[in-house]
Amino acid sequence: MRLPLYVAARECTGKRAYPTRSKAKQVQRTMEAKTGEDFKRYRCRFCGEYHVAHRVPSGMREDTSE
């Protein structure tokens, strides 16, 4: 089954891509140290490279701005 293009665009387009798992891991650790938030790295099924993303989607994170 083929996914609609809007799904591919949401999952890949506009995101930074890293050519190796080790480079994505390095970026992940840097982002976690800088922000104190949890991130994950994953291989994209569309471009074949690695992306780094929040472990918890933005709509589900607690609002800590107060």
PyMOL commands that place a pseudoatom at each C-alpha (Angstrom):
pseudoatom trace, name=CA, resn=MET, resi=1, chain=A, elem=C, hetatm=0, pos=[0.000, 0.000, 0.000]
pseudoatom trace, name=CA, resn=ARG, resi=2, chain=A, elem=C, hetatm=0, pos=[1.375, 3.376, -0.980]
pseudoatom trace, name=CA, resn=LEU, resi=3, chain=A, elem=C, hetatm=0, pos=[1.071, 6.332, 1.393]
pseudoatom trace, name=CA, resn=PRO, resi=4, chain=A, elem=C, hetatm=0, pos=[-0.402, 9.631, 0.227]
pseudoatom trace, name=CA, resn=LEU, resi=5, chain=A, elem=C, hetatm=0, pos=[2.122, 12.337, -0.652]
pseudoatom trace, name=CA, resn=TYR, resi=6, chain=A, elem=C, hetatm=0, pos=[1.001, 14.588, 2.195]
pseudoatom trace, name=CA, resn=VAL, resi=7, chain=A, elem=C, hetatm=0, pos=[2.143, 11.891, 4.642]
pseudoatom trace, name=CA, resn=ALA, resi=8, chain=A, elem=C, hetatm=0, pos=[5.570, 11.767, 3.003]
pseudoatom trace, name=CA, resn=ALA, resi=9, chain=A, elem=C, hetatm=0, pos=[5.780, 15.548, 3.074]
pseudoatom trace, name=CA, resn=ARG, resi=10, chain=A, elem=C, hetatm=0, pos=[4.929, 15.682, 6.766]
pseudoatom trace, name=CA, resn=GLU, resi=11, chain=A, elem=C, hetatm=0, pos=[7.345, 12.941, 7.737]
pseudoatom trace, name=CA, resn=CYS, resi=12, chain=A, elem=C, hetatm=0, pos=[10.311, 14.067, 5.646]
pseudoatom trace, name=CA, resn=THR, resi=13, chain=A, elem=C, hetatm=0, pos=[10.100, 17.405, 3.864]
pseudoatom trace, name=CA, resn=GLY, resi=14, chain=A, elem=C, hetatm=0, pos=[11.665, 20.299, 5.742]
pseudoatom trace, name=CA, resn=LYS, resi=15, chain=A, elem=C, hetatm=0, pos=[13.498, 18.108, 8.235]
pseudoatom trace, name=CA, resn=ARG, resi=16, chain=A, elem=C, hetatm=0, pos=[17.267, 17.915, 8.477]
pseudoatom trace, name=CA, resn=ALA, resi=17, chain=A, elem=C, hetatm=0, pos=[18.612, 14.631, 7.198]
pseudoatom trace, name=CA, resn=TYR, resi=18, chain=A, elem=C, hetatm=0, pos=[21.806, 12.972, 8.431]
pseudoatom trace, name=CA, resn=PRO, resi=19, chain=A, elem=C, hetatm=0, pos=[23.591, 10.418, 6.245]
pseudoatom trace, name=CA, resn=THR, resi=20, chain=A, elem=C, hetatm=0, pos=[24.638, 8.060, 9.060]
pseudoatom trace, name=CA, resn=ARG, resi=21, chain=A, elem=C, hetatm=0, pos=[23.153, 6.751, 12.283]
pseudoatom trace, name=CA, resn=SER, resi=22, chain=A, elem=C, hetatm=0, pos=[26.243, 7.895, 14.201]
pseudoatom trace, name=CA, resn=LYS, resi=23, chain=A, elem=C, hetatm=0, pos=[25.914, 11.495, 12.953]
pseudoatom trace, name=CA, resn=ALA, resi=24, chain=A, elem=C, hetatm=0, pos=[22.222, 11.510, 13.937]
pseudoatom trace, name=CA, resn=LYS, resi=25, chain=A, elem=C, hetatm=0, pos=[23.158, 10.125, 17.369]
pseudoatom trace, name=CA, resn=GLN, resi=26, chain=A, elem=C, hetatm=0, pos=[25.720, 12.913, 17.831]
pseudoatom trace, name=CA, resn=VAL, resi=27, chain=A, elem=C, hetatm=0, pos=[23.105, 15.539, 16.928]
pseudoatom trace, name=CA, resn=GLN, resi=28, chain=A, elem=C, hetatm=0, pos=[20.530, 13.862, 19.180]
pseudoatom trace, name=CA, resn=ARG, resi=29, chain=A, elem=C, hetatm=0, pos=[22.848, 14.003, 22.194]
pseudoatom trace, name=CA, resn=THR, resi=30, chain=A, elem=C, hetatm=0, pos=[23.743, 17.637, 21.506]
pseudoatom trace, name=CA, resn=MET, resi=31, chain=A, elem=C, hetatm=0, pos=[20.061, 18.606, 21.285]
pseudoatom trace, name=CA, resn=GLU, resi=32, chain=A, elem=C, hetatm=0, pos=[19.237, 16.732, 24.502]
pseudoatom trace, name=CA, resn=ALA, resi=33, chain=A, elem=C, hetatm=0, pos=[22.094, 18.415, 26.379]
pseudoatom trace, name=CA, resn=LYS, resi=34, chain=A, elem=C, hetatm=0, pos=[21.123, 21.850, 25.071]
pseudoatom trace, name=CA, resn=THR, resi=35, chain=A, elem=C, hetatm=0, pos=[17.367, 21.611, 25.740]
pseudoatom trace, name=CA, resn=GLY, resi=36, chain=A, elem=C, hetatm=0, pos=[16.989, 18.980, 28.481]
pseudoatom trace, name=CA, resn=GLU, resi=37, chain=A, elem=C, hetatm=0, pos=[14.303, 17.290, 26.356]
pseudoatom trace, name=CA, resn=ASP, resi=38, chain=A, elem=C, hetatm=0, pos=[14.202, 13.738, 25.002]
pseudoatom trace, name=CA, resn=PHE, resi=39, chain=A, elem=C, hetatm=0, pos=[14.795, 13.141, 21.299]
pseudoatom trace, name=CA, resn=LYS, resi=40, chain=A, elem=C, hetatm=0, pos=[14.824, 10.075, 19.086]
pseudoatom trace, name=CA, resn=ARG, resi=41, chain=A, elem=C, hetatm=0, pos=[16.595, 9.311, 15.841]
pseudoatom trace, name=CA, resn=TYR, resi=42, chain=A, elem=C, hetatm=0, pos=[15.097, 7.216, 13.102]
pseudoatom trace, name=CA, resn=ARG, resi=43, chain=A, elem=C, hetatm=0, pos=[15.712, 6.164, 9.543]
pseudoatom trace, name=CA, resn=CYS, resi=44, chain=A, elem=C, hetatm=0, pos=[13.262, 7.816, 7.171]
pseudoatom trace, name=CA, resn=ARG, resi=45, chain=A, elem=C, hetatm=0, pos=[11.303, 5.460, 4.956]
pseudoatom trace, name=CA, resn=PHE, resi=46, chain=A, elem=C, hetatm=0, pos=[11.113, 8.131, 2.270]
pseudoatom trace, name=CA, resn=CYS, resi=47, chain=A, elem=C, hetatm=0, pos=[14.625, 9.562, 1.911]
pseudoatom trace, name=CA, resn=GLY, resi=48, chain=A, elem=C, hetatm=0, pos=[16.574, 6.698, 3.532]
pseudoatom trace, name=CA, resn=GLU, resi=49, chain=A, elem=C, hetatm=0, pos=[18.578, 9.060, 5.742]
pseudoatom trace, name=CA, resn=TYR, resi=50, chain=A, elem=C, hetatm=0, pos=[18.207, 9.724, 9.476]
pseudoatom trace, name=CA, resn=HIS, resi=51, chain=A, elem=C, hetatm=0, pos=[16.115, 12.391, 11.190]
pseudoatom trace, name=CA, resn=VAL, resi=52, chain=A, elem=C, hetatm=0, pos=[16.085, 13.530, 14.836]
pseudoatom trace, name=CA, resn=ALA, resi=53, chain=A, elem=C, hetatm=0, pos=[12.751, 14.348, 16.443]
pseudoatom trace, name=CA, resn=HIS, resi=54, chain=A, elem=C, hetatm=0, pos=[11.186, 14.952, 19.841]
pseudoatom trace, name=CA, resn=ARG, resi=55, chain=A, elem=C, hetatm=0, pos=[10.329, 11.691, 21.560]
pseudoatom trace, name=CA, resn=VAL, resi=56, chain=A, elem=C, hetatm=0, pos=[6.985, 13.201, 22.626]
pseudoatom trace, name=CA, resn=PRO, resi=57, chain=A, elem=C, hetatm=0, pos=[5.087, 15.105, 19.896]
pseudoatom trace, name=CA, resn=SER, resi=58, chain=A, elem=C, hetatm=0, pos=[4.646, 18.846, 20.515]
pseudoatom trace, name=CA, resn=GLY, resi=59, chain=A, elem=C, hetatm=0, pos=[0.881, 18.575, 20.956]
pseudoatom trace, name=CA, resn=MET, resi=60, chain=A, elem=C, hetatm=0, pos=[1.352, 16.101, 23.797]
pseudoatom trace, name=CA, resn=ARG, resi=61, chain=A, elem=C, hetatm=0, pos=[4.170, 17.869, 25.711]
pseudoatom trace, name=CA, resn=GLU, resi=62, chain=A, elem=C, hetatm=0, pos=[3.463, 19.646, 28.982]
pseudoatom trace, name=CA, resn=ASP, resi=63, chain=A, elem=C, hetatm=0, pos=[3.348, 23.420, 28.845]
pseudoatom trace, name=CA, resn=THR, resi=64, chain=A, elem=C, hetatm=0, pos=[6.221, 24.568, 31.064]
pseudoatom trace, name=CA, resn=SER, resi=65, chain=A, elem=C, hetatm=0, pos=[6.063, 28.248, 30.106]
pseudoatom trace, name=CA, resn=GLU, resi=66, chain=A, elem=C, hetatm=0, pos=[4.256, 29.309, 33.309]
for i in range(1, 66): cmd.bond("trace and resi %d" % i, "trace and resi %d" % (i + 1))
show_as sticks, trace
zoom trace
